[in-house]
Amino acid sequence: MSTTSFTDAEMHAIREKNSLPRFAFVPLGLFGLYMIDHPWPTEHWTCQAPWIVLTGWIFFCLASVLHETAHHTLSGFKALDTWFGRLLGTVMLVPYSAYREAHIRHHAYLNKPKDFELWPYSDPNASLAFRRFFVWVDLLLAPIGAAIIYGRTYFSRKSPITSPSLRNTIAAEYLFLVFFWATTLFIVARSDEWARFTTMWLLPYTFAASFQAIRKLTEHLGMVSYDPLDGTRTVIGRNWFTKICTYFNFDIFVHGPHHRHPKMPHTKLKHKMQQYHADHPEVSYPTYSRYWEATLAMLPSLWKNPGVGVNCGAPHPELEKQPDLDNFVSDVQTEVLDPAASDDQELRPAA
């Protein structure tokens, strides 16, 4: 399995941060599950619906935890992050290693045809009609969309995963996932708890997957550039709601700096973006202070042309970079902004 290498300074910064308070959403999620199962003041669906949506948001926060484990930046201990990621991936129907391998390529090939995580929006062979169709699968049938997107990384004939040991690892994770859910559904069927299973798991999980799809599309859809700061929408919240959502999602909304510095602790991303703005006031980075503003900027692409990179008019990268995919780069600046190493046609000034 691929692993991320850190310098001593990078590892110290990761272990120095305190992310534990951000898990305060967990007891709120447990309370939400209790309220779904014991609706008050009546059992009418209107009393359950708000708790289902809220619990879905809590599950969405867990997806951000999975993202941190994929980067090996959650705890500062790779083995702990890996096994916790596998637990979360099993529950979320996405094998951890398949997710990680797709996400590595998302960082290495942002908005390019080899960006497996943004398929089909990044794929020049995907027709406009298909992309317009799939974007609604992504939004409305999000668990299915996610299973297809991450499954392609492993099952596609064009799968970039060629290491036999890594393929065996992913196969084992898929087998355990199938075993876990087959056992769970067997228990649900034997106890005839389908209604309970639907309201306490299936519906919240579907909402969570849809929230995740909205986040992905908001931060990427319609972006032309291959540059991490220009090719993503970054949100640095100023109102309390955006700040809270950012906090409990481990600052993933500060997306451009995360792509530029994927091994940087999430607690430092906001300051890094502010530094870029201060150093280059002449550059208009796609940064927003409210999440709905970034979503509003994405909406025309959702209707007209769900795509990124080449599918939005970017020059086709004739020469794909070949980074070390066994390791997230500590700073992709030199790869993206150095003309000698980049296939981008228009470059932003390096910070």
C-alpha atoms as one frame of an Amber mdcrd trajectory, in Angstrom:
protein
   0.000   0.000   0.000   1.187   3.527  -0.777   2.354   5.626   2.121   3.009
   9.291   2.692   6.487  10.383   3.719   6.873  13.330   6.070   9.886  15.305
   7.165  10.453  15.600  10.888   9.201  19.201  10.775   6.022  18.198   8.897
   5.296  15.378  11.320   5.885  17.655  14.301   3.411  20.191  12.895   0.784
  17.483  12.379   1.170  16.055  15.878   1.262  19.513  17.421  -2.225  20.458
  16.186  -5.187  19.565  18.380  -8.035  18.198  16.288  -9.783  16.340  19.093
 -12.294  19.152  19.887 -13.492  18.922  16.289 -14.924  15.491  17.058 -17.564
  17.210  19.181 -19.951  16.481  16.336 -19.934  12.781  17.308 -22.121  13.074
  20.456 -24.431  15.368  18.497 -24.746  12.615  15.893 -25.534  10.034  18.556
 -28.207  12.344  19.954 -29.602  12.760  16.440 -29.844   8.999  16.025 -31.649
   8.775  19.369 -34.139  11.451  18.316 -34.762   9.682  14.996 -35.544   6.507
  16.908 -37.557   8.340  19.591 -39.227  11.243  17.758 -40.761  13.938  19.897
 -43.453  15.130  20.413 -45.048  12.736  17.891 -43.916   9.964  15.549 -44.978
  11.962  12.502 -42.319  12.127   9.788 -42.024  15.891  10.223 -40.520  15.271
  13.674 -37.970  12.823  12.290 -36.992  14.681   9.109 -34.925  17.486  10.736
 -32.978  14.948  12.780 -32.379  12.787   9.707 -30.925  15.774   7.847 -28.827
  16.832  10.859 -27.510  13.291  11.325 -26.716  13.213   7.614 -24.600  16.313
   8.134 -22.791  14.546  10.997 -22.061  11.599   8.693 -20.785  14.145   6.162
 -18.296  15.374   8.770 -17.080  11.778   9.112 -16.304  11.837   5.377 -13.941
  14.721   6.103 -12.312  12.563   8.776 -11.839   9.852   6.130 -10.158  12.459
   3.948  -7.720  13.304   6.753  -6.869   9.626   7.236  -6.171   9.274   3.521
  -3.550  11.990   3.868  -2.175  10.368   7.050  -2.584  13.748   8.718  -5.340
  13.007  11.236  -3.385  11.653  14.204   0.197  11.823  13.037   0.445   8.024
  13.252   0.135   6.322   9.851  -0.966   2.918  11.103  -3.708   4.448  13.260
  -4.911   6.665  10.404  -4.909   3.726   7.984  -6.949   1.385  10.167  -9.346
   4.107  11.234  -9.726   5.010   7.553 -10.482   1.392   6.724 -13.180   1.328
   9.395 -14.773   4.505   8.058 -14.439   3.365   4.456 -16.169   0.069   5.211
 -19.096   1.839   6.863 -19.264   4.375   3.997 -19.180   1.686   1.267 -15.869
   2.957  -0.135 -12.742   0.821   0.444 -10.105   2.983   2.079  -7.255   2.114
  -0.274  -9.372   2.665  -3.403 -10.365   6.057  -2.011  -6.771   6.934  -1.171
  -5.430   5.934  -4.597  -8.101   7.997  -6.353  -7.395  10.920  -4.048  -3.643
  10.740  -4.676  -4.342  11.158  -8.372  -6.753  13.977  -7.651  -3.851  15.870
  -6.094  -1.288  14.840  -8.695  -3.484  15.521 -11.740  -5.944  18.171 -10.578
  -8.593  18.799 -13.269  -6.646  16.698 -15.778  -7.842  13.561 -17.602  -6.019
  11.358 -15.069  -7.883  12.944 -12.154  -9.874   9.804 -11.276 -11.738  11.460
  -8.409 -13.255  14.074 -10.742 -14.349  11.549 -13.373 -16.317  11.977 -15.623
 -16.004  15.769 -15.427 -12.254  15.615 -16.092 -12.476  12.994 -18.858 -12.393
  14.470 -22.406 -13.849  11.191 -23.698 -16.979  11.630 -21.561 -19.631  13.320
 -23.672 -21.468  16.421 -22.521 -24.723  14.430 -22.494 -23.212  11.769 -20.231
 -21.721  14.352 -17.877 -25.077  16.119 -17.652 -26.664  12.794 -16.769 -24.018
  11.644 -14.306 -23.944  14.877 -12.340 -27.493  14.118 -11.185 -26.478  10.583
 -10.246 -23.690  12.218  -8.255 -26.134  14.510  -6.471 -29.348  12.506  -6.076
 -27.955   8.967  -5.937 -24.707   9.988  -4.294 -23.829   6.634  -2.647 -24.073
   4.957  -6.058 -22.122   7.756  -7.723 -19.322   7.498  -5.151 -19.159   3.708
  -5.501 -18.779   4.086  -9.280 -16.166   6.850  -9.104 -13.897   5.141  -6.591
 -14.587   1.684  -7.982 -13.255   2.814 -11.374  -9.849   3.371  -9.792  -9.689
  -0.371  -9.179 -12.070  -2.079 -11.632 -11.586   0.012 -14.774  -9.593  -1.483
 -17.636  -7.648   1.773 -17.478  -6.967   1.369 -13.765  -3.694   3.039 -12.829
  -3.226   0.614  -9.933  -0.797  -1.979 -11.228   0.955  -3.089  -8.043  -0.163
  -6.696  -7.314   0.156  -6.183  -3.551  -1.909  -2.994  -3.637  -4.565  -4.632
  -5.792  -4.693  -7.514  -3.328  -5.122  -5.043  -0.464  -8.029  -3.318  -2.200
  -9.594  -6.681  -3.084  -9.402  -7.700   0.585 -11.037  -4.424   1.621 -13.841
  -4.973  -0.884 -14.373  -8.514   0.383 -14.537  -7.354   3.998 -16.933  -4.544
   2.998 -19.242  -7.063   1.308 -19.022  -9.401   4.320 -19.749  -6.582   6.778
 -22.799  -5.310   4.910 -24.114  -8.775   4.048 -23.994  -9.615   7.758 -25.607
  -6.309   8.705 -28.445  -6.702   6.211 -28.967 -10.318   7.280 -29.379  -9.181
  10.901 -31.754  -6.392   9.838 -33.830  -8.837   7.782 -33.979 -11.455  10.544
 -35.112  -8.883  13.072 -37.444  -7.194  10.563 -35.993  -3.751  11.351 -36.066
  -2.346   7.823 -37.949   0.804   8.814 -35.505   1.523  11.599 -32.519   0.779
   9.348 -33.889   3.138   6.690 -34.471   6.091   9.005 -31.384   5.655  11.196
 -28.845   4.753   8.525 -29.922   4.706   4.879 -31.521   8.158   4.729 -28.864
   9.987   6.816 -26.105   8.301   4.810 -27.756   9.300   1.530 -27.971  12.907
   2.712 -24.323  12.768   3.805 -23.210  11.459   0.421 -25.217  14.195  -1.303
 -23.629  16.845   0.934 -20.231  15.420  -0.004 -21.096  15.549  -3.707 -22.248
  19.167  -3.369 -18.956  20.012  -1.662 -16.920  18.325  -4.386 -18.843  20.027
  -7.178 -18.799  23.418  -5.458 -15.041  23.329  -5.078 -14.249  21.955  -8.544
 -16.976  22.014 -11.180 -16.386  24.581 -13.922 -12.771  25.217 -12.931 -10.452
  25.462 -15.932  -6.972  25.849 -14.492  -4.645  23.056 -13.445  -3.173  25.352
 -10.792  -4.267  24.354  -7.248  -5.215  27.896  -6.245  -6.846  28.870  -9.548
  -8.362  25.450 -10.245 -10.384  25.172  -7.033 -12.850  27.363  -5.153 -11.678
  28.228  -1.660 -14.048  29.233   1.141 -12.818  31.094   4.213 -15.921  31.721
   6.265 -16.756  35.014   7.940 -20.203  34.164   9.290 -20.756  31.812  12.193
 -22.453  29.075  10.140 -19.671  28.740   7.566 -17.059  28.890  10.311 -18.734
  26.084  12.260 -19.105  23.898   9.174 -15.468  24.543   8.264 -14.328  23.722
  11.787 -16.095  20.368  11.992 -14.951  19.426   8.487 -11.276  19.924   9.297
 -10.910  23.046   7.134 -11.441  21.119   3.893 -13.374  24.127   2.548 -10.055
  26.042   2.459  -9.473  23.940  -0.609  -6.906  25.707  -2.774  -4.161  25.805
  -0.114  -4.934  22.185   0.743  -4.221  21.215  -2.863  -1.081  23.328  -2.949
   0.165  22.033   0.423  -1.494  18.629   1.005   0.747  17.718   3.936   0.195
  20.986   5.780  -1.917  20.696   8.970  -5.467  21.799   8.225  -5.244  24.373
  11.032  -2.740  26.409   8.986  -4.564  26.490   5.642  -6.564  29.653   6.321
  -3.439  31.608   7.240  -1.683  30.274   4.140  -4.438  31.536   1.859  -4.379
  34.925   3.555  -0.640  34.995   2.946  -1.135  34.317  -0.771  -3.621  37.192
  -0.986  -1.229  39.511   0.854   1.755  38.521  -1.295  -0.157  38.817  -4.576
  -2.910  41.447  -4.259  -2.967  41.723  -8.066  -4.177  38.118  -8.385  -7.892
  37.402  -8.131  -8.017  33.951  -6.592 -11.451  32.226  -6.528 -11.944  32.767
  -2.789 -15.312  33.207  -1.086 -16.383  34.221   2.413 -19.674  32.271   2.338
 -20.135  28.747   1.069 -23.364  29.567  -0.724 -21.472  32.150  -2.793 -19.074
  29.469  -4.029 -22.008  27.147  -4.744 -23.765  29.931  -6.647 -20.631  30.425
  -8.760 -20.670  26.695  -9.563 -24.358  26.430 -10.547 -24.063  27.582 -14.195
 -21.610  24.739 -14.799 -24.009  22.304 -13.157 -26.701  23.156 -15.702 -24.702
  23.975 -18.819 -21.437  22.092 -18.785 -20.513  19.803 -15.877 -16.800  19.630
 -16.434 -13.336  20.700 -15.373 -10.075  21.301 -17.190 -10.186  20.246 -20.829
 -13.969  19.891 -20.757 -14.195  23.561 -19.785 -11.811  24.807 -22.468  -8.392
  24.300 -20.908  -5.554  23.336 -23.266  -5.089  19.578 -23.334  -2.032  18.559
 -21.301   0.164  16.982 -23.944   2.693  15.768 -21.416   1.270  14.415 -18.162
   3.474  14.910 -15.139   4.715  11.682 -13.618   4.973  12.406  -9.889   5.756
   9.807  -7.308   2.252   8.535  -6.676   3.362   6.575  -3.633   3.679   9.872
  -1.837   1.749  13.109  -1.636   4.087  15.916  -2.584   4.877  18.231   0.305
   4.391  21.262  -1.919   3.152  20.883  -5.486   4.123  24.449  -6.283   7.233
  23.456  -8.238   5.331  20.865 -10.259   2.414  23.122 -11.090   4.083  26.490
 -11.489   7.533  25.611 -12.830   7.290  25.911 -16.654   9.972  23.262 -17.057
   7.912  20.744 -15.102   4.422  21.831 -16.061   2.244  21.403 -19.098   0.022
  24.334 -18.140  -0.137  27.126 -20.655  -0.965  29.980 -18.287   0.730  30.216
 -14.923   0.112  32.218 -11.820   3.058  33.885 -10.083   4.736  31.605  -7.582
   4.461  32.605  -3.946
